[in-house]
Every structure is written in structure tokens, then in C-alpha cells.
Amino acid sequence: MASSHSSSPVPQGSSSDVFFKKEVDSTKHIRPVQSLPDVCPKEPTGDSSSLCVAPSLVTDQHRWTIYHSKVNLPAALNDPRLAKRESDFFTKTWGLDFVDTEVIPSFYLPQISKEHFIAYQQEISQREKIHERCKNICPPKDTFDRTLLHTHDKSRTDLEQVPKIFMKPDFALDDSLTFNSVLPWSHFNTAGGKGNRDVASSKLLQEKLSHYLDIVEVNIAHQISLRSEAFFHAMTSQHELQDYLKKTSQAVKMLRDKIAQIDKVMCEGSLQILRLALTRNNCVKVYNKLKLMATVHQTQPTVQVLLSTSEFVGALDLIATTQEVLQQELQGIHSFRHLGSQLCELEKLISKMMIAEFSTYSHSDLNRPLEDDCQVLEEERLVSLIFGLLKQRKLNFLEIYGEEMIITAKNIIKQCVINKVLQIEEIDTDVVVKLADQMRMLNFLQWFDLLKDIFSKFTIFLHRVKATLNIIQSVVLSVLDKNQRTRELEEISQQKNIAKDNSLDTEVAYLIHEGMFISDAFNEGELAPVTVDTTSQRNVSPNSEPCSSDSVSEPECTTDSSSSKEQTSSSATPGGVDIMVSEDMKLTDAELGKLANNIQELLYSASDICHDRAVKFLMARAKDGFLEKLNSMEFITLSRLIETFILDTEQICGRRSMSLFGALQSQASKFVNRFHEERKTKLSLLLDNERWKQADVPAEFQDLVDSISGGKIALPEKKSGATEERKPAEVLIVEGQEYAVVGTVLLLIRIILEYCQCVDNIPSVTTDMLTRLSDLLKYFNSRSCQLVLGAGAMQVVGLKAITTKNLALASRCLQLIVHYIPVIRAHFEARLPPKQYNMLRHFDHITKDYHDHIAEISAKLVAIMDSLFDKLLSKYEVKAPVPSACFRNICKQMAKMHEAIFDLLPEEQTQMLFLRINASYKLHLKKQLSHLNVINDGGPQNGLVTADVAFYTGNLQALKGLKDLDLNMAEIWEQKR
């Protein structure tokens, strides 16, 4: 604040400048100081232009104005050179707010840096050099300044003599360390005759402290003398402040007089009207509050009425609404102090009642007669129960339903067994008491009908469970959908409120600038929402009376909580029942999502329960080996029934249960073992009794082979009468080729087809059947090799010898099996999963073993003739007559060999066999001729040998099928050297 007296402003100096220059003429060199605006401006005189001189808080709120200046009255009156001043008149009288504060730099002044003075420094650098040169030549004669500086330096030097401990801000003699440092007690020790020296030390210490005090007092006096001018300036400012205070007091007195006149003339009547209106509104509010209390008083009877009709949701809504009213609008009412706790207890009672009611509903729903209809029992009651349980966060109702499902599944099997046993007259229930023992007395057809009935009941049971769980899930999903939509609406409402607040801020700023009252603007803004909200309000309870017509407004007799809680959305369940979803659900989206997943898991659990009970039923019947003794058709029928039930439950519940499938796999594995052992034992008996003679082929076996057409294996249907009239054939015709076989091979082919047919009927045993069939084929190969090549048939069935006919017949039987191995492989490959294709390598190994066996038989036939040639040709002599007896015997044996194998082996195999025999013959003949030293020299011996060889060749080519055989007999002769 500027001064109106003749004194000039107090000059400001830096810390290094401790003295002041003489003042110059203020009218020439000092800019006139403008007065700061008064804190309490004078009363407006009606001139609008004068009102706008001061900066506006609205239009200039983002610009720097004089109001940003932090200079206040104490800052103007005090010496600005003081960094910190003690409490003075202003702080004692006007408070601690009158302190030096930092002045915010003006937005209009640029930030000055060293770059702004570069041009100036370059301009005066030359002048500065000249000035410094002149200064060195002619030193200054300002002795006054030097004296002052010398005095200042001397005072600083004297002050430095004072120890630093006295200058500390926390200096206090009550501190023992500080006191001992200032007054060392060691100097005052009077013991030992040192009293005089202690007295001298104390005097010296006293003089030293006095000297320090004198130095400090001199410096204080010096500082006071430097600041005397500022003190007198503050005193002159005080007179000016008194003038301003006097004028302000007069202005305040005039303003109060005018306000009193305005209040008496213009305001008292209007305020009286407003008071009366406020009183009337208060009376209406009290009346509505009493009506609300009367309504709340009727809460407990109303809840009892609702519970008597099982309206749990309505009772809970009423309790929640009443509790909210008690907390918000009736808080502190002494007569309702116990109602809140009573409602809480009543709410807990309702929760227990709902759980008991749901348990009763589950029992009655699942234990009603299992008929074809799968409609939900009392759907509206179920929806109300589920909604109430969700409202109370009682999420364990699914466990209750799951336990009831287990009990019902047990009862279904028990009731089906009882009904079936009562229908069988052969079972005496008085003798056989246990139900499991009674069930084991059923034969397969009776037990199969019982199992079929159980599966049918389980299917209906699962349909019923699924329908009920769908209703429960629809309620949960409806609540979840409502929560999400409510959250979206809240986000939209928040965005609208933010936009409304922004627009309201702009409007308020405009109203302030125009001089209107802010309260009026807010009242006008609130008028419209109040009228809109009146349509969304309602009474607290269904039995509350509507507000009377003499009330001021409808919302005053309702509560905000009741109006917000009643807003609901409806959705329809699959059964057609509308679900009213309230907004006061306490469940989160995560809990509702988890509950929906648990409902789906409960449906899966229902399927698992049915499968587990069915497994126990199967195991109870399988204790005495009943299932293992089933024949193929019975087990196939059972397997198809179980697989059908598994597929039905999977279609109903959406997931396959594996317990019953695993039990079927276990029984199927036992069935496969028994199936394989029976057929392997049968094949072993057939081989042990096989005499390896060609057997006639019955017509049914020819039909069996004919049914394997196009690589597809299927057992033919038996023909009535026609098969008996057809005569057996000598050979088996397979795709145009004749196979002479033994009876064991015919039965083996039928057994192989039974394995393949079993795979078609029971796909789950494909891998086991493949392994067992491989084992069967290997067993036939090894056993036939032991009996024929190993001559085991001579001891087993008493054959005198293993003839070439036996060998050729065994080879042809093996060739028949090899012919069908690719067909069998393709049949299994089409039914195996791709990851198990590596099991098909068994057929490759079997094919190799069979080919090796066939090759061994051919080698055995050649070896028989080779030993014959060695025996006959070793005695051969080149002499008359021609043909010789040796060659006659050889041709005879070759004819017998041909006769034995020609009808059994194909012509191509016969030719290949005789080519190998002929090669052995040539080797032995060549060896004998070499031994006899007979060479191709055209002599008599050569002629005799040529005649015998021609006889052998002619007889061999005369045999059937060997006419075109190239014997190439010229290789028997050694070349002349």
C-alpha cells in the first residue's frame, strides 16, 4: 500500500549492500506508486463503468491481474530487507497471515536470460576497458564509503571472535553439554591448594564473556542504526493506515443503516411469507413421516401374510426396503429401535424356510412317477425359490439338489428290481431275502429287460433334471444380464452427469459475470428434475395408502430407496414364466458366472450318477461270472444297449460319462479273452485231430467265402433248405482259384470271420480283437509247421509218414490264409483310430512268417527229390540197356511226385517246383558223370548218356502241365579242355 506522505519508499538493498545512498528527487526519478484496490470496496454509485475497472473473477480468471500480487499491509509496512521478523504490532493484532510471501511473476513480463544482454555487453565492452584503465590511473577518493566498508569488515571480524556455540539457534544453558562447554567446571576446582589460580581463571572467564557481550551489543546497535530510517517510515505509514480505517468505519456505518432500511421496507414481509411456507412444508413432511412410520409399522404382519402364501421374494423385498427406510428416513426414531434387529432375524428365518422349501421341492420333483412328460413341477414356485435364494446369497441349494439326485438314482434301480422280481414266479422272496440275490436269479433275457427298463427310467430322469436346471440357469443368466445392463446405464448416467456439470459450471460463471445470484440459478436447475422424479416414486409397502391430495408433492411420502429398488426388468424362462429381476441383488458377475457353470456341472454330475449306479448294477450281476459266460450274440446285444444309453445321456447332458463305458470295456476285455481262448482251444483240438488229407468243402463254407466280396467281410445269412440239397465240392473256389484244403482251415476261416464280425458289433474291442486274431494266426502257422514239417502229426494222430501230398496240402492251406490277410488288414484298418495304425504291423509279420513257411515246404519237397537223386544216381553206370534202370526209377518217382501235387498246387507253382527239382537232378547227374569221367566227346558212353537223358526229358515233359517246361539238359556235360 502506497503512502500519501512526503516520505519516499524504503530502498531495497542486497545482503552485501548494508548502507543506503542519499535519496534523490522522487518526482524526477521514481515512478508514482499507485494505490492497491481496497479489500472492502466502496459502495457502488450506479455507474456501470466504474464497476468494471476492477478485474473480473470470471473473465480474468486465467489471466494475471493485480489480485495475483501477494503484497499485503504488513509486507508494505515492514522493512523488506528482513528475511525473518519477530512478532510485532501487526501480527499480534491482525494474525499470523501478515507475513512476507513470494510474489508470483507477471505473465506479461518475459523471462530475462543472459542472451538478452549479449548485444549490450558487446556494445559497452570497449567503454568498460577504457573505464578500467582510467580507474587504475586515477583511483577513487570516496573515503566515506571506504570508511563504512572498513567499519563493516571490522565489525564482522570482531563478531567472528565470538564462539560459534553462542550463535546456534538451539543454544540453551539448561542443556548439560552446552552448560559445561560455556562454564568448564575444571577451572573451579578448589582442592589441592589451587584456589588463587581458580579465582584468576573465573575472573578471566567472566571478562571473556563480558567481552563477547560487548561485541554483540555493538553489532546490535550498529544494525539498529542502519534500520532506523525504515522504522520511522513504518511509523509514518501507521498514520496513513489510521486514516483508511476511519474512512472504512464510516462507510460500514452508512452501509448498515441502508441495509436496515431495506430490510424493514422490502424484506420483512417477504421473509415472513417464506417462513410460513417453510412451516407448512415442514408440517407436510411431518405428516408424511408419520404415514411412513405407520406403513413401516405394518411390515411384520405383511411379511407373515406373504410367507403364508410362500411369497419369499416379496417378503425379502419388503424387509430390504423397510431396513433401508429405517436407515435413511427413520433413523433415530426411538419407537423403531428394535425393528431393525427383528427384521434381520426374520430375514434369517426366511432363508432357512427357503432352503427347506427347496429341499422339499427337489424331493417331490425328482421322486414323482417317471412318465414320458418332462415338464417342470410348479415352475412359478421354482422360479420364486431360486430368485429368493439368489437374493439371500444362499448358493448351496445346488448341493441339496445334487444329494437328492443321488438318492433318486438309487431308488430308481431299487424300484425297477423290485418290480421285475415280483413278476417272476420262480423267485421265492421269502427264501431269498436280499434284493441283490434275487436279481442274480434272473436269466439273461429277464435281466436284459430289467437293464433296459433301468436305462429308460434314467433317460426320463435326466430329461427331468435338465428341464429343472434349465429353469434355474435361466434365472441366474437373467440376473447376470440385468447386472450388466444396470452397469451400462450407470456408466451412461455418469457421462451425462459429467457433461451436465461442465455445462452448469459455464452457466454459473456467466451468471456471476452478469451479477445474478448463484442460488437462484441452482433453484431453477433443480426444478425440472424434481418434477420428473415424482413419476418414478412409489410407496414403501404394497399395503401402504396413497398420499392425500393436500400434500405438497408426491415424493415426500416415499423414499428414494423404495423407488430405486422397485425398478425391475422381466425376462421369460423356457417354460414361459416371466422373471422379475430386481436391482438390489448382492451377487457379483463373477459369482453369477460361477453359479451358471456349477449348474452345468450339476447336469454333468447327474449323468455321472446314472452311469455310476448302472456300473454298480452291472458289477452286482457280474460277481458270479454271469457276464463272462455270455455268448457272442448276447454280449453284442448287451453292448449295443449300453452304447445306446451312453449316446442318449451324452445327447441330453452334452458330455460323455466314462464310468459305464469303462465298465463295458472291462467286461468286453474279459469277453474277448474268453472268446479268444474258446476259439484257440477249438483250433488246437482241430489241429491235433487233423490227418492232413484233402477234405470236401460243404456248400455253406463256399457261401461263406463268396460272402467276402469286394474286400468286405460279413457272415452270410443261413438259407433254409437250399443248403442241405447241395453236395459238397472237392475244392474251395476263391475268386476263380481252386484251393484244396483240409477241414481245419475251413473252420479257421469261419473263426476269422467271427473275429471280424465281433469287431463290427463291438467297436470298442477292435484293438484287443486285432491282437487276439494275430495270436490265433501265429498259433495256426507254428502249430501246422510242427505237425507237418516237424512230423508231429505222426505222433499226434498216428500218421505213418509225412508225404509230399501232406506237404503240398499244408502249403495250399497256408496260401489260402495269406490270400485273406490283406482283406482282414483292411477290415481292421477301417475301424482303428489313426493313432493306432502301428498295430497293423502284426499282419505284415504274419504274412512274412506264412511266406517263409510256404518256402520251407517247397524246399522240403525239393529236398525229398534231391535225396532220391543222390541215392539213385550214385549207382548209375553208363552201359546198356537204354534207358537204364536208374533213369527208369527216376522217371517213375518224378511221375509219383507230379501225381501227388498237381491236383493240389496251381500249374505255375508246379512248374516252378519241378524246375527246382530238375536243377537238383542236373547237379547230381553232372557230379556222377564227372565221377565216371564221361565227357561230351561223341563216343559210345556219350551216346548212352544222351539216350538216358532224352528218355528222362521225354517222360518229364509228357507229364500234365510240364509240356512246355524248358529243361536245358546241355549243362550236364563238362567242356573239353
DRENDRENKOL-916160 format. One line per field, with one value per residue (C-alpha): x, y, z. Coordinates in pm, whole numbers, plus 50000, padded with zeros to 5 digits. Layout:
BEGIN
X	(X/...)
Y	(Y/...)
Z	(Z/...)
***
This chain:
BEGIN
X	(50000/50146/50197/50039/50305/50619/50845/50987/50961/51212/51501/51579/51931/52104/52275/52610/52481/52441/52426/52199/52274/52132/51782/51732/51436/51136/50946/51216/51345/51077/50754/50447/50319/49957/49725/49620/49246/49072/48978/48632/48543/48319/47951/47863/47721/47530/47794/47840/48173/48318/48225/48421/48750/48849/48944/48660/48696/48524/48662/49013/49041/49309/49500/49748/49587/49675/49499/49787/50015/50094/50189/49973/49974/50248/50470/50433/50498/50787/51144/51173/51538/51445/51439/51252/51091/50960/50607/50517/50210/50053/50093/49974/49665/49576/49703/49992/49869/50055/50391/50620/50512/50656/50536/50420/50598/50384/50263/50325/50697/50928/51188/51518/51830/52193/52126/51930/52245/52486/52431/52466/52788/52937/52843/52996/53290/53521/53395/53443/53807/53864/53689/53902/54217/54114/54023/54370/54531/54305/54187/53855/53861/53539/53675/53333/53248/53584/53536/53199/53336/53626/53386/53170/53467/53593/53258/53243/53595/53502/53188/53387/53571/53253/53246/53002/52820/52660/52531/52347/51967/51922/52155/52020/52206/51968/52141/52421/52660/52609/52647/52972/53107/53036/53139/53403/53396/53754/53861/53677/53831/53941/54104/54479/54563/54482/54224/54408/54453/54083/53983/54203/54054/53699/53779/53935/53628/53400/53598/53592/53214/53177/53392/53168/52863/53015/53088/52729/52581/52798/52682/52315/52344/52505/52223/51960/52126/52117/51741/51629/51510/51283/51133/51042/50897/50672/50552/50452/50265/50075/49915/49800/49658/49458/49306/49198/49047/48847/48706/48626/48440/48228/48146/48046/47816/47642/47605/47448/47197/47090/47067/46844/46611/46595/46528/46245/46078/46133/46238/46043/45708/45855/46060/45750/45575/45872/45875/45509/45561/45857/45648/45371/45623/45766/45417/45355/45688/45596/45260/45423/45682/45403/45234/45566/45603/45252/45342/45667/45472/45268/45582/45588/45218/45256/45565/45371/45092/45343/45518/45187/45149/45522/45592/45950/46077/45809/45877/46251/46192/45965/46220/46506/46300/46196/46554/46669/46389/46486/46848/46779/46446/46352/46696/46688/46317/46306/45998/46170/46496/46435/46268/46597/46723/46379/46380/46731/46617/46309/46531/46744/46426/46307/46644/46605/46246/46351/46622/46375/46119/46372/46468/46101/46052/46356/46232/45881/46007/46258/46052/45725/45631/45868/45648/45722/45640/45942/45759/45891/45687/45533/45759/45648/45725/46072/46146/46037/46253/46562/46522/46487/46791/46998/46877/46999/47327/47230/47422/47438/47098/47275/47436/47090/46965/47275/47223/46859/46965/47188/46908/46662/46901/46939/46564/46507/46726/46581/46221/46291/46448/46157/45902/46088/46138/45768/45683/45894/45708/46015/46180/46068/46120/46070/46366/46590/46572/46840/46740/47082/47048/46701/46833/47110/46848/46721/46824/46981/46658/46490/46797/46836/46475/46541/46851/46660/46389/46651/46812/46471/46393/46736/46678/46347/46516/46792/46539/46356/46677/46782/46446/46467/46830/46745/46488/46744/47010/46771/46703/47077/47152/46865/47008/47353/47216/47032/47351/47540/47266/47243/47618/47600/47316/47517/47815/47592/47437/47780/47884/47566/47624/47979/47853/47579/47832/48051/47758/47648/47995/47984/47637/47742/48041/47815/47571/47850/47976/47627/47571/47295/47276/47413/47144/46873/47040/47061/46699/46591/46807/46663/46301/46281/46441/46207/45901/46040/46131/45779/45660/45915/45840/45617/45504/45723/45489/45217/44961/45052/44788/44836/44926/44645/44568/44653/45019/45263/45430/45414/45781/45766/45565/45803/46170/46447/46543/46196/46170/46509/46469/46134/46263/46276/46313/46126/46256/46097/46215/46195/45870/45712/45725/45823/46108/46104/46469/46528/46822/46924/47092/47402/47576/47862/47904/48184/47964/47673/47901/48047/47696/47590/47895/47809/47458/47606/47846/47549/47387/47711/47708/47353/47478/47775/47544/47327/47633/47785/47464/47443/47805/47725/47422/47641/47911/47650/47535/47891/48002/47926/48084/47747/47859/48171/47963/47751/47774/47868/47516/47411/47717/47675/47314/47420/47700/47468/47218/47488/47635/47289/47236/47577/47493/47149/47294/47564/47299/47095/47378/47627/47920/48008/48038/48316/48239/47985/48196/48494/48292/48180/48542/48641/48368/48449/48812/48702/48464/48743/48973/48710/48612/48974/49051/48747/48842/49210/49124/48890/49160/49413/49177/49113/49485/49557/49298/49383/49520/49618/49406/49202/48851/48528/48401/48040/47817/47785/48162/48159/47881/48089/48383/48159/48020/48366/48326/48493/48715/48420/48383/48034/47885/47610/47261/47164/46939/46653/46651/46852/47189/47101/47032/47367/47652/47996/48263/48613/48788/48718/48685/48813/48797/48832/49117/49080/49212/49239/49219/49183/48881/49069/49133/48766/48679/48968/48825/48492/48664/48848/48519/48372/48657/48588/48213/48271/48471/48177/47934/48160/48387/48543/48728/48893/49247/49202/49048/49333/49588/49397/49346/49717/49792/49548/49704/50055/49940/49798/50120/50352/50133/50088/50464/50523/50271/50372/50728/50825/50641/50445/50132/50300/50291/49968/49733/49948/50042/50291/50483/50457/50403/50452/50076/50056/50321/50153/49816/49963/50127/49796/49615/49876/49835/49460/49518/49775/49519/49278/49531/49512/49131/49148/49402/49177/48881/49066/49229/48887/48788/49107/49178/49473/49697/49676/49765/50102/49926/49867/50232/50130/49972/50296/50489/50229/50241/50619/50603/50347/50557/50862/50663/50543/50900/51017/50755/50870/51230/51121/50967/51282/51492/51291/51367/51726/51789/51626/51852/52157/52062/51980/52239/52524/52473/52434/52668/52697/52616/52340/52046/51899/51720/51896/51718/51834/51665/51354/51328/51391/51114/50882/50944/50902/50564/50456/50563/50369/50063/50071/50100/49945/49585/49677/49905/49841/50015/50258/50373/50405/50628/50846/50879/50980/51229/51397/51381/51530/51814/51890/51876/52122/52358/52368/52395/52678/52854/52817/52934/53233/53300/53272/53488/53224/53264/53089/53328/53080/53193/52980/52940/52832/52566/52433/52407/52239/51981/51908/51877/51643/51431/51418/51329/51057/50893/50911/50761/50490/50352/50045/50135/50506/50496/50647/50899/51248/51477/51807/51989/52306/52454/52530/52834/53173/53352/53663/53981)
Y	(50000/50337/50623/50967/51149/51311/51028/50824/50448/50237/50144/49771/49653/49321/49126/49273/49632/49728/50105/50343/50608/50955/50988/51162/51364/51130/51343/51303/50953/50749/50638/50736/50443/50350/50254/49890/49821/49824/49494/49631/49842/50135/50115/50124/50452/50315/50384/50053/50162/50218/49865/49715/49891/49610/49277/49027/48693/48517/48677/48730/48404/48264/48595/48763/49052/49269/49017/48778/49019/48888/49232/49295/49558/49411/49346/49712/49849/49627/49650/49424/49363/49149/48780/48698/48932/48875/48924/49292/49505/49374/49005/49043/49239/49104/48747/48547/48579/48909/48762/48802/48584/48508/48735/48546/48681/48866/48678/48988/49014/48783/48567/48756/48545/48622/48609/48939/49122/48988/49284/49528/49367/49381/49750/49862/49619/49879/50151/49920/49865/50241/50289/50024/50182/50526/50377/50231/50563/50776/50574/50684/50926/50814/50793/50779/50454/50308/50404/50239/49927/49922/49957/49678/49448/49529/49453/49124/49041/49118/48912/48612/48617/48505/48123/47951/47783/48117/48160/47827/47858/47577/47739/47668/47669/47412/47156/46998/46969/47332/47450/47253/47393/47755/47715/47441/47316/47205/47569/47597/47305/47444/47125/47087/47447/47588/47841/48151/48010/47913/48265/48406/48162/48255/48623/48562/48368/48648/48907/48694/48658/49029/49096/48871/49059/49394/49274/49154/49474/49686/49487/49507/49883/49908/49710/49923/50239/50101/50031/50347/50511/50210/50226/50593/50519/50248/50495/50746/50463/50398/50742/50674/50337/50511/50744/50449/50270/50578/50611/50238/50259/50545/50351/50045/50252/50404/50058/49915/50199/50143/49765/49814/50041/49792/49504/49692/49813/49530/49207/49154/49085/48856/48666/48618/48460/48233/48135/48043/47841/47663/47591/47446/47229/47107/47014/46821/46641/46552/46421/46213/46089/45973/45797/45634/45522/45376/45187/45055/44951/44716/44545/44242/44148/44191/43967/43699/43714/43682/43387/43208/43211/43123/43469/43466/43719/43972/43929/43978/44286/44431/44362/44513/44821/44865/44832/45094/45328/45276/45363/45664/45828/45693/45688/45788/45710/45568/45354/45163/45098/44719/44679/44652/44354/44191/44223/44071/43771/43743/43753/43466/43271/43324/43196/42874/42840/42880/42615/42375/42458/42396/42062/41964/42078/41880/41565/41596/41687/41402/41132/41177/40892/40866/40920/41045/41408/41610/41928/42115/42071/42405/42623/42950/42815/42706/43047/43224/42996/43036/43412/43435/43213/43426/43738/43598/43461/43106/42935/42589/42490/42309/42076/41994/41915/41702/41494/41444/41324/41054/40929/40928/40733/40466/40446/40410/40098/39955/40005/39858/39545/39503/39535/39285/39030/39044/38948/38628/38349/38123/38356/38300/38629/38463/38231/38478/38792/39014/39209/39158/38780/38795/38992/38734/38462/38622/38468/38677/38777/38876/39061/39229/39353/39484/39671/39815/39938/40097/40278/40402/40536/40700/40872/41019/41115/41304/41485/41595/41712/41900/42081/42188/42301/42497/42695/42762/42862/43097/43276/43311/43435/43683/43829/43842/44016/44267/44344/44413/44636/44826/44885/45014/45251/45379/45450/45638/45831/45925/46054/46262/46399/46500/46681/46844/46960/47111/47299/47409/47544/47753/47880/47966/48158/48352/48431/48554/48780/48923/48989/48730/48516/48161/48019/48136/47957/47631/47654/47691/47396/47169/47248/47023/46707/46722/46715/46425/46216/46235/45987/45723/45726/45476/45375/45158/44866/44711/44776/45143/45402/45663/46013/46254/46530/46803/46710/46934/46678/46306/46221/46343/46041/45792/45703/45711/45358/45222/45389/45268/44915/44860/44922/44573/44404/44099/43803/43476/43128/42832/42732/43069/43213/43579/43653/43989/44075/44328/44567/44501/44168/44125/43883/43992/43897/43656/43477/43453/43321/43062/42961/42914/42692/42494/42436/42291/42081/41956/41835/41651/41513/41380/41185/41056/40949/40745/40585/40506/40341/40144/40029/39908/39725/39553/39464/39316/39083/39005/38871/38509/38539/38583/38842/38646/38341/38525/38406/38640/38742/38806/39015/39208/39281/39398/39610/39781/39860/40017/40216/40345/40460/40631/40819/40918/41059/41239/41400/41507/41636/41748/41544/41176/40996/40740/40518/40294/40295/40185/39905/39793/39800/39587/39334/39347/39268/38967/38866/38896/38681/38413/38444/38401/38117/37922/37953/37894/37578/37471/37530/37338/37040/37054/37058/36774/36561/36674/36395/36644/36491/36684/36747/36811/37167/37196/37444/37665/37721/37808/38058/38190/38253/38403/38650/38807/39004/39330/39312/39335/39074/38971/38646/38521/38454/38090/37966/37738/37403/37504/37437/37079/36969/37096/36845/36925/37029/36885/37221/37568/37831/38173/38447/38188/37993/37640/37566/37210/37244/37043/37068/37267/37557/37580/37616/37859/38086/38085/38166/38456/38593/38567/38787/39043/39032/39085/39398/39531/39461/39588/39864/39927/39590/39644/39665/39365/39161/39253/39131/38810/38737/38791/38547/38294/38318/38283/37984/37812/37876/37748/37450/37341/37371/37144/36889/36874/36991/36877/36545/36598/36451/36108/36102/36301/36131/35828/35904/35656/35927/36285/36250/36502/36522/36624/36890/37027/37035/37226/37473/37534/37590/37845/38018/38046/38219/38453/38544/38671/38855/39185/39170/39124/39406/39646/39547/39638/39946/40094/40055/40163/40525/40675/40683/40302/40223/40099/39785/39678/39580/39248/39146/39225/38999/38724/38745/38715/38413/38240/38305/38166/37858/37806/37843/37585/37339/37389/37342/37024/36883/36963/36808/36483/36451/36564/36276/36040/36166/36130/35773/35658/35850/35747/35391/35494/35317/35409/35083/34907/34863/35204/35351/35227/35104/35412/35654/35436/35466/35841/35894/35677/35882/36208/36085/35999/36344/36508/36297/36389/36764/36854/36841/37035/37314/37556/37487/37777/37656/37301/37419/37624/37327/37089/37340/37340/36956/36938/37167/36926/36633/36800/36875/36513/36374/36612/36505/36132/36180/36367/36080/35831/36058/36064/36364/36504/36352/36175/35834/35530/35638/35980/35821/35604/35904/36111/35836/35813/36192/36200/35932/36137/36458/36293/36134/36459/36672/36416/36491/36715/37080/37027/37003/37346/37317/37424/37161/37271/36941/37051/37187/36835/36796/36926/37111/36963/37122)
Z	(50000/49898/50135/50089/50299/50173/50277/49998/49972/50159/49932/49897/49922/49881/50153/50063/50050/50415/50371/50178/49927/49964/49829/49503/49393/49387/49139/48878/48914/49097/48930/49134/49333/49260/49543/49561/49542/49876/50030/50105/49803/49842/49778/49405/49291/48997/48731/48543/48400/48745/48843/48559/48644/48881/48723/48687/48865/48574/48260/48402/48596/48363/48324/48554/48742/49034/49257/49192/49381/49729/49875/50184/50456/50680/50380/50277/50627/50729/50616/50308/50386/50683/50592/50911/51159/51503/51621/51602/51626/51306/51372/51729/51627/51283/51300/51155/50796/50759/50660/50365/50079/49740/49462/49151/48842/48595/48289/48079/48155/47961/48126/48106/48047/47972/47598/47626/47744/47480/47246/47536/47658/47312/47286/47617/47634/47477/47713/48010/47915/47894/48230/48398/48256/48386/48721/48758/48666/48891/49197/49362/49658/49820/50172/50322/50150/50238/50598/50607/50443/50684/50974/50841/50794/51141/51299/51111/51230/51591/51561/51441/51777/51947/51966/51732/52018/52114/51759/51742/51718/51973/52232/52581/52912/53058/52837/53042/52747/52648/53006/53055/52729/52835/53203/53234/53598/53578/53625/53955/54139/54482/54602/54629/54721/54386/54500/54380/54034/54014/54115/53841/53591/53686/53654/53317/53204/53326/53138/52825/52838/52905/52602/52390/52520/52431/52076/52031/52176/51944/51643/51753/51797/51455/51296/51472/51344/50990/51016/51193/50873/50795/51145/51110/50768/50924/51185/50916/50732/51052/51034/50682/50794/51068/50807/50595/50892/50987/50636/50628/50961/50831/50509/50710/50930/50628/50468/50782/50802/50441/50491/50797/50599/50308/50547/50716/50397/50146/50319/50640/50472/50207/50462/50675/50376/50317/50685/50673/50354/50513/50822/50605/50419/50747/50866/50546/50588/50946/50827/50554/50801/51032/50740/50657/51018/51008/50691/50841/51149/50925/50783/51012/50965/50590/50588/50776/50517/50232/50396/50441/50060/50001/49855/49976/49722/49808/50180/50128/49913/50178/50453/50250/50166/50529/50651/50406/50512/50877/50800/50581/50662/51004/51161/51526/51577/51929/51874/51591/51773/51785/51446/51253/51455/51436/51058/51041/51242/51024/50714/50851/50923/50566/50436/50636/50519/50155/50188/50349/50082/49805/49960/49972/49613/49493/49664/49523/49175/49140/49311/49124/48884/48591/48294/47946/48022/48138/48235/48536/48850/48966/48757/48917/49262/49148/48994/49312/49529/49312/49295/49673/49733/49497/49673/50006/49859/49958/49680/49839/49702/49415/49668/49807/49457/49385/49701/49609/49262/49414/49639/49348/49121/49390/49434/49059/49038/49358/49244/48898/49052/49294/49014/48797/49074/49164/48805/48821/48994/49021/49270/49629/49807/50145/50092/49908/50119/49973/49666/49501/49537/49388/49093/49033/48990/48669/48340/48068/47891/48218/48339/48000/48013/48365/48246/47954/48193/48420/48126/48013/48361/48382/48048/48168/48495/48310/48090/48404/48574/48261/48239/48605/48576/48260/48459/48735/48482/48302/48634/48702/48349/48369/48689/48529/48221/48439/48634/48313/48174/48503/48498/48142/48234/48532/48306/48061/48351/48485/48145/48125/48475/48383/48074/48282/48543/48273/48124/48472/48550/48234/48322/48678/48550/48316/48597/48822/48549/48491/48859/48930/49242/49214/49442/49203/48915/49111/49218/48857/48755/49023/48939/48633/48786/49082/48859/48661/48965/49100/48840/48940/49313/49486/49835/50053/50101/49885/50157/50211/50136/49866/49976/50036/49791/50040/50043/49870/49648/49587/49651/50007/50115/49956/49979/49728/49813/49751/49416/49303/49430/49260/48910/48760/48426/48312/48113/48015/48109/47867/48033/47973/48325/48348/48588/48762/48820/49097/49105/49464/49401/49614/49376/49154/48789/48880/49136/48894/48619/48855/48962/48598/48543/48856/48720/48400/48606/48809/48486/48403/48756/48701/48400/48602/48884/48645/48491/48831/48952/48628/48677/49029/48891/48628/48882/49116/48834/48725/49065/48975/48627/48463/48210/48119/48030/47774/47416/47134/47039/47399/47473/47148/47240/47585/47442/47193/47468/47687/47397/47306/47665/47668/47346/47481/47802/47608/47387/47691/47911/47649/47785/47775/48108/48107/48407/48233/47918/48126/48286/47941/47826/48125/48054/47684/47764/47967/47688/47431/47644/47681/47314/47208/47449/47332/46966/47026/47220/46943/46679/46889/46911/46538/46458/46699/46518/46164/45938/45664/45394/45141/45273/45088/45101/45223/45042/45349/45353/44985/45058/45347/45116/44849/45104/45130/44811/44726/45033/45274/45544/45653/45770/45530/45646/45673/45393/45482/45299/44996/45159/45256/44897/44761/44752/44893/44645/44620/44630/44759/44487/44586/44321/44041/44200/44339/44684/44809/45186/45500/45727/45993/45755/45665/46031/46078/45809/45987/46316/46149/46018/46370/46497/46225/46287/46660/46582/46380/46662/46943/46803/47143/47135/46797/46929/47159/46879/46646/46898/46965/46593/46530/46808/46656/46309/46452/46654/46342/46150/46421/46510/46148/46098/46399/46276/45907/45861/46210/46155/46479/46318/46321/46698/46747/46502/46414/46053/45911/45724/45610/45236/44959/44936/45301/45241/44928/45104/45402/45163/44984/45315/45413/45077/45137/45471/45313/45047/45315/45534/45327/45346/45723/45750/45554/45771/46092/45942/45863/46231/46406/46503/46311/46617/46643/46282/46403/46531/46170/46153/46312/45982/45798/46034/45999/45619/45624/45857/45632/45322/45497/45596/45238/45113/45368/45245/44884/44993/45174/44854/44659/44937/44913/44542/44599/44838/44587/44305/44526/44612/44254/44052/44282/44148/43785/43532/43166/42991/42803/42803/42724/42905/43214/43524/43718/43482/43475/43856/43845/43590/43797/44112/43922/43793/44150/44270/43989/44057/44427/44392/44057/44182/44494/44370/44080/43750/43790/44130/43994/43710/43944/44179/43900/43764/44105/44112/43764/43870/44156/43911/43673/43961/44077/43719/43640/43957/43869/43508/43636/43871/43582/43363/43090/42864/42560/42305/42077/42198/42293/42657/42545/42328/42610/42847/42579/42526/42901/42930/42631/42795/43119/42932/42730/43031/43230/42953/42899/43244/43265/43276/43211/42832/42773/43056/42945/43099/42926/42980/42795/43119/43247/43022/43111/42838/42680/42786)
***
